[in-house]
Amino acid sequence: MELDTRKLNRKILNVYWLIIFLAIIIKLINYNFSDAPLGEYLIYFVAIPGVIGALIVMGSEIAVRLDNPVKDFIVITAGLLIALNFIYSRPDLIIVKAALFLPILTSGAYFKKRIIIYTTVLTIVSYSTLSVIDPMLRSSIGVIEHFTLLAMLSIAALAVIGITERGLELTEHYRQSIEDQQDLLVKNTLMEKLSKTDSLTGMYNQISFHQYLNELLAHHSQYHFSIQMAIFDLDNFKQVNDTYGHRAGDEVLKQIAELIQEEITSDDFAARYGGEEFIVLFVGKPMERTIELIEGIRSKIQCISFRVLEGSRVTVSIGVNEYDAGMGKEAFFEKADKLLYSAKRNGKNQVKTG
């Protein structure tokens, strides 16, 4: 798992600047406990280490801004150089050697084992080399203490590796859990959609229609908006299936379903009720506007020359009824159904209203 380290490097560099600033402040305060002359102290213990530290961080800043491919290693190496700079400026203070833990602990933030190993090896080698070169540093700590410090650095590195590996495991587990939850959500959404829609036309099915109608009538009892129900039934559709086959009939149903959904408004609700029957609930419109929409649908259906029917056309009969307060769901549906059959008996391809 690759992490975007741009923000991380920025934060680490900010910490480096803060460390250098605090180190200068602490050294200025410590002058009260030093026997060195003020000028010498300021030059060798404050100014030179401070400037070197600032140059180290500035070099890292440039590498990060130029997006150097090894910028992560450069930032970590800068932390080690800052630590060695502190140690070299005050080799007599044992506590300063704790700065060696800084780069190792910082390397763990990258969650990359190779960076931690690189930092640990470089820290041990660099400190050991500096101890050989600088006699004051070499004399400030015994051989046993030296190897103890190196062992502690190694142990710290192993601890950091263990923590980062555990962190990666937890991150992967969290990511997998999120993916599993998303997959479950998609499956549940798909199952819910399949349970509410007609597989052939993609319209809502009969179950969804009754659920929606129940909710709509409950709202109507409070707000009293207009509702009209239109039941569409294709004329002589059995002959279509018998003559051209059910596949052709299914294609006709899909095209008519698409036309109905295109013609109604976003306030309306369309469903395939079963077979060649469709129902539309028109909401918040005067009856005249609803009739205008329905007549437009009927007219467009009769004008379609269906390729799967070798150019033949189909017609539709429609019964339309407006809901009256208190009439109830069953009476609302039955009246629209009776008007549909009245349209069938009176010649088909027409709209009957009540």
Secondary structure as GFF3:
##gff-version 3
##sequence-region A 1 354
A	DSSP	alpha_helix	6	30	.	.	.	ID=ss1
A	DSSP	three_ten_helix	31	33	.	.	.	ID=ss2
A	DSSP	alpha_helix	38	41	.	.	.	ID=ss3
A	DSSP	pi_helix	42	47	.	.	.	ID=ss4
A	DSSP	alpha_helix	48	65	.	.	.	ID=ss5
A	DSSP	alpha_helix	71	89	.	.	.	ID=ss6
A	DSSP	three_ten_helix	94	100	.	.	.	ID=ss7
A	DSSP	alpha_helix	101	107	.	.	.	ID=ss8
A	DSSP	three_ten_helix	108	110	.	.	.	ID=ss9
A	DSSP	alpha_helix	113	133	.	.	.	ID=ss10
A	DSSP	alpha_helix	135	139	.	.	.	ID=ss11
A	DSSP	alpha_helix	143	196	.	.	.	ID=ss12
A	DSSP	alpha_helix	206	223	.	.	.	ID=ss13
A	DSSP	beta_strand	227	234	.	.	.	ID=ss14
A	DSSP	alpha_helix	237	244	.	.	.	ID=ss15
A	DSSP	alpha_helix	246	263	.	.	.	ID=ss16
A	DSSP	beta_strand	269	274	.	.	.	ID=ss17
A	DSSP	beta_strand	277	283	.	.	.	ID=ss18
A	DSSP	alpha_helix	287	303	.	.	.	ID=ss19
A	DSSP	three_ten_helix	307	309	.	.	.	ID=ss20
A	DSSP	beta_strand	316	322	.	.	.	ID=ss21
A	DSSP	alpha_helix	329	345	.	.	.	ID=ss22
A	DSSP	beta_strand	351	353	.	.	.	ID=ss23
###
